[in-house]
């Protein structure tokens, strides 16, 4: 049954409809693949085999009755940031030890309502803070890809590294993920998968553990552009429980796949040509430009002048919001509690033991920039820069640009612990091409576009107008059609 795990979501849907196999057989094939490989990848931090089989049996019954949902019987992995009723939901942090919520996040509830099957909870950087999935309390995730001729373990990117690795290694048909500064698109780029960060407000944040509330957005990681369109359709919804959820119709994204791009204007921002950018990233970008020209699109040079301020502004805004959001973890109501002489001592002991180094760093930065003497100098100024970044994009789209093409990452995947001696700023630079999208609240998609000199996947990014994810699926398919799909050579 192992070959079943290589099917796309679209392929699963067709095969289940024709009863080529059952949802239970498919789920068992994925559970077997996870049991065989997860000790090598550390992608899952909690498995739910009994729940998965029960959900698969229910799917088989609905299929037999002609009542199949949009994701009926499709086995998914769920990032540990999404609360799932009665199941481990800990943001991969020690401070949430033992937390099993009595409620379901809106995104996962939408998936279960459409018939999806939950295989388990996926590893991630602690509280989604990281670009390599090395800050997890449960240890780093290993990328299924390896450099040609090397056995060295590579990072899968972060924070959604478990999601990306599980999809790339055929340990789930698709996965939920979240993106605050690139945490869907960067791991997708590192693993040869497709990842879309929708417009802010497209997916409800209710029941998703918060990092930076004005930046966080849920989205899917899948093997193909079509699968991403299918999965996002089910994830997205308006939600009265989330005041930032947008009451905007969710279209059938799949109908955009294969649409002509002839006559579309694709913007090429000059500011994304960074100093010291590797030649192979520039070559990949030029190859992508050529694909769109061949498809009949018009390539237009554009300027996004405030791009250079995006990364420093992001690393003020995001930690500021994190310091506020993480203040709720105090050892009183749930999770880890480390006793102390009094309640303040207990707070301090719990947070010292419960939070990892990267989380502590960002909480301290956030507390500092929000403090009375520095609020205006740092946080307020960063918010003003954020407005200017958003206006850059608005000006480009107002001028008739349909989508913007950029690199997704400044490099391919790097080795586990390779950045251990580097400054945090060097790690933060992994987000240099992605944070602008979050700061402006726009949709962005990463699509595999080639391999580097070491045989590792590289991706291109497309940025769209607000709530025009359909355009990203339409234009993203051009890259997939031209570049083909990329799968790692099996070593596990």
N, C-alpha and C positions, 0 to 999 in steps of 0.2 A: 504493500500500500504506500510505500515511501514516495513513489512517483506522483501521488495525488498532491503532495505538498508543493509541487512546482507549478501548479495551476494558478492562473490569475483569478482575481475575484470574478471577473467577467466570465472566465472559463468555468469556474465553480457553479455559477448561477445557471449556465446552460446545461452543464452535466447533471446537476440536481433536478432540473426541470424535466430532463429526459430519463431520469432515474438510472443513469449510468452507474452510480453508486449512491449510497445513502449519506445523510448528514452525519450519522453516527460513525460510519466507516471513515469518513473524512476526518472527523474529530479524533478518532482513535489513531489515524495516521499521523496527525500533528502531535498528539500526546507522545507517541512513540519517538518522533523526531526530537522532541524536547528532552525526553528522558535520555536519549542517546547523546545529545550534543550540548545541553545547557551547562554541564560542568566545565566545558571548554570555553564557553562564551560568557557565562554569568549574566545572560540577558534577562532571565526571569528571577524575581526575588520571592514570588509566591505562585504556586500552581493551584488550579481549581478543577482537577480532573472529574470529580463527581458532579460538580455543577455543570461542567462542560458537557458531559454525557447526557445529563438530564435535559439541558437546553437543546442538544442535538436530537434527542428522541422527540421532543416537542416540535422541533422543526420538521422532522420526518412526518409527523402526524398532520401538520398544517399543509405540507406539500401534497400529501395523499388526499387531503380534503379540498385541494385547489385553493388554499388560502395563504399561499406563500407571500412573505413580505419581501421588501427590496433587498434585504441582506440575509434571506432565509438560509440558515445552516452554514453561514460563512464564519470560520473560526478566527477570532481576533485576539491580539494581545493588547492590554490596557496599561498605559503608562501609570506609574505608581502615584502620580499627582492627582488622578481622578478618584474621587471617593466612590467605592462600590459597596453596597449594603452587605454587612456581615463579613467582608473580606479585607484582608490586609490592605491598608491605605495609609502609607507613612511618609510619602515624599522622599523615601530612602534616607530618612534621618533618624538618628538614635533618639531624638527628643520625642518622637511619636511612637515609641516602642509599644506594641500591643494594640494600637488603635485600629478598631474595626467599626466603621461608622454605621449608624442605624438608618442611613439614608443613601440615596443614589444620586450621583451627579446628573445633571440634565443631559449632557452629551452621551453618557453611557446608557441612560434610560432611553434615549432616542434610538440607540443602536439595538438594544434588546427589544424594543417595540417593533423594529423592522426585522427581527428574527436572527440577529447575529448571535454567535456562541462565544462565551468568554473562556479563554484558555488559562489566563492567569495575569499577574501584575508584573510589569516590566521595570527593569532597573533604570536609573536616571541619576544625574548629578543631584546632590542633596538640595532640596527645595528649588530645583531647576537652576542652580547657580554653578555654571561651569560650561566649558566648551569641549570637554574630552571624556565625560563620564568617568572621571577619576575621583570625584569628590563624594561619591555615594558611600554611605555607611556600610553597604554590603559589598564594597570592593569594586574595582573597575570592570567595565564591560570590554570584551575583546572583539575587535572587528573581524568578520569572516574573511576579509581580504588580506593578502600578504604580498609584500614586494616580490617581484620575480627573483627566484633563487634564494629567498630568505625565509627563515622560520620565526623571525621576530614578530612578537605580538604588536598590533597597532591599535590605536584608539578608534572608536567608531564615531567620534564627535559627540557633542552634547548640547543641551542637557538630555535630549531624547535618544541617547545612545543605545539603550536597551531596545527601544522601538525599532530603530534603524537596523541594528544587528539581527534582531529576530526576523524581520522581514527579509533581509538579504540572505540569511541562512536557512530560509524556508521553515521557520519555527512558528509562523503565523501567516495568514493570508494577507493581513494588513494590520496596522496598529494605530492607536490614538497617540498623539503627541501634543506638545505645547511649544509655543514660540514666543519668547519675550524679547530676544535680541538676535535670533537666528537659530534657535534650538530645534526647529524642524528642518530648516533648509541646509544648515551646515552638516548635521549627521547624515542627511539624505545624500549630500554631495560626497561624503567620505565613504559611503557604502554602496554606491551605484543604484540607489533607490530614488523614488520620486517623493518629494515632500512639499506640501502647500501650506503656507500661513495665510489664512483668509483675512479679509478686512476685519478690523477691530469691531466687535459687536455682532459678527456673523454667527458665531457659536457662543452659546451661553457659558459664562464662567461659573455659574452656580454649582457648588459641589466640587470645584476644582481648587485644590490648595493653592493659595495666592503667593506669588513672588512679588511682582510689581503690577498693581491692579490696572493701571492705565496702559500697560504694554502687553500683558499676557493675552494670548489667544490660542485656542485649541485648533488642531488640524490633523489630517491623516498623513501617514507614511505608507507607501505602497510600492509595488513593483513596476507599475505602468501609469501613464497619465490617465488612461480610462479608469483604472481602479481608483485613483485618487478622486476623480469626478464622482464615481459611484459612492464612495465612502463619505465624502464631504456632504453630499446631498442628504444623507441620513444623520450626520452629526449636527448640521446647522438647523437652527430654529430660533424664533423669538421666544422669550421666556420672561414672564412677569416676575420671577424670583431674581432676575438680574437686571438692574436698572440701566446697565450699559448695553444690554441686548437690543439689537436694532430690529424694528418692525418693518423689515424689507423682505419681499417675496424671495424665497429660495427657488431658483429655477432648476430645471432638469439639466444639470451640467453636462451629462453624457451626450446630449444632443449637439453640443459645441464641438465634440471630437470629430476631426476630419473636415471641418469647415475651411473654406479657402481663405488664405491670408493675402491674396492678390489685392494690391492697392492699399493695404494697411501701412501705417507709418510706425516704424519701430525706432525708438530713440536710443542713441548711443551716447551716454554721458561722459564727457571728457575727464571729469573729476575722478572717475573710477580707474583711470590709469595711474596707479600709485607709484611713487618712487620705489625702485627696487622690486617691482612686481616680477615674478619669474617669467621667463620668456615663454614657457609652455602654457601659462595662463593667458598671455596675450595671443598666442597662436590659436588657442581654443576659442577665444572670443572672436577672432577674425574668421575662423572656420564657421562659427555660428552666424556671423553676419553674412557670409557667403551663402549659407543654407536659406536664409530669408530672402536674399536677392534672387536666388534660383526659384524660390516659390512665388515670386512676384511682389514681395513687399518692398516698400520704399524705406531705405535706411536714412535716418536723419540725425545729424550731430546735434546734441543738445548740451546745455549747461545746467548743472545743479550745484551752484556755487557754495552752498552751506554744507555740502557733504563732509568737508574736512573737519567740521565741528561736531559731527554726529556722534562719534565714538566718545569723546570726553563728556558731551552733554548726556549721553545715555548712561555713562558710569557715574553720573550724579543723580539723575532722576530715578534709575532703577534701584540703587542701594537706599535712597531716601524712602521710597515706597516699601522696600523690603524691611527696613528697620521698623516701620510702623506696623506692617502686617505680621511680622514675627514676634512682636511684643506680646501676642496672645499666648505664646508657649511658655508657661511658667511652672508647670508641674502640679498645678492645683486640680484641674478638672479631668485631664486625660494624659496619656503618654507617660514618659519617664518622670520620676520624682526622686531627687536626691535630698535626703533630710538635711536640715541645718538647725542652728540654735534658735532661729526665729524665722518668720515668713520671708523676710528679705534675704536672709542667708540661704534659705531653701531655693528661692528664685535664682540667686547667683550660682549656687552649686549645680542646680538642674541645667541651667543654660550653659555653664562651663563644660559640663559633661555631655550634654545632649547635642550641641551644635558643633559641626566640624569647622576646620580652620577657614575655609573659603566663606562660609556663611558668617562666621564671626567677623571676618574682614569687612564684608559688605555691610553688616549691621553697624559696625563702628564708623565706616565711611558715611553711611546714611544718617546716623545720629549726628555726626559732625556737621554735615552740610545743612541739616535742619535746625542746628542750634542757633540761639538768638543772635550771636555776633556774626554768623556766616550765612544765614538764610538768604539774604539779598545778594550777597557776593557770589554764591554758588547756585543754590537751588532755583531762585527766581530767574537768574541769568540763563540757566540751562533751559528753563521752560520757555523763555523768549527765543532762544536758539531753536528749540523744537518747533515753534510756530513758523520760523523762517524756513526751516527744512521742509515743512509741510507746504509752504507757499511755493518753494522751488518746484515741487511735483505738480502742484495745481497749475502753475504757469505753463509747464510742459504739456500737460493734458489739455489745457485750454487752447494751446496752439495747434491741437489736432493730433498729438501723439496717441497711438492706441495702446502701446505697451513699450516698456523699456527693457533692453537687453544688457546684462552685466555678467561678470563672473560671479559665481556663488561663494567661493572661498579663495583665499590667497595661496593655497597649496593643497596637496592631497593629504591623506591621513598621515600622522606622525606616530612615533613609537610610544608605547605606554611608559610613563615616567621620563620620557625624553625632555619634557618641559619642567621637570621637578626643580631644577636649579635655576630656571629662568625667573625673571620678575613677573608678577601678576599681569603687568601691562603687556608683556609679550604674548601671554595666553589670550588676553582680551582682544588683541589684534586679529584673532581668528574671526571676529564678528565684524570686521571693517566693511564688508560689502553688504551686510544684512541688517545692521541696526537702523539704518535710515528708514526702512520699510515700517518697522515697529514705531519709531518716533512719529511718523506721519500717519499711522493707522491703516496703511495700504495693504492689499494682498500681494504676495510674492510666492513664486514657485521655483524650486530647484529641480532640474531635469538632467539626468546623466548625459554627458556629451562626448566623452572620450576617456582615454587612459593616459596617464603620464608616462615618463620614461621608465619608471619602475613597475609599470603595469597596474597602477592603482587608479581608481575612478576619479574623474573630475566632472564638475557640473557647471551648467550655465543657469543664471537666474533671470526670470522675467518678472517685472513689476507692473501692476495694473492700476486702473482707476478704482476708486472705492466701490465695493460691491460688484465689480466686474470680473469675478473669478472665472466666468465663462470664457472671457477673452484669453485668460492665461491657459486654460485647458486647450483652447483652439490653437494658440500660438505654440504652446508647449509640445503639442503633438508633432509639430514640424521638426523639432529637435530630436524627438524619439524616433521619428520615421527616418531621419537622415543619419543619425548616429547608431541606431540599433539599441538593443538592450545589453546590459553587462551583468554577468554573474561571476562570483568568485570561483576559483578552482577549488574543488572540495579537498580539504586536508583533514577534516574531522570525521 
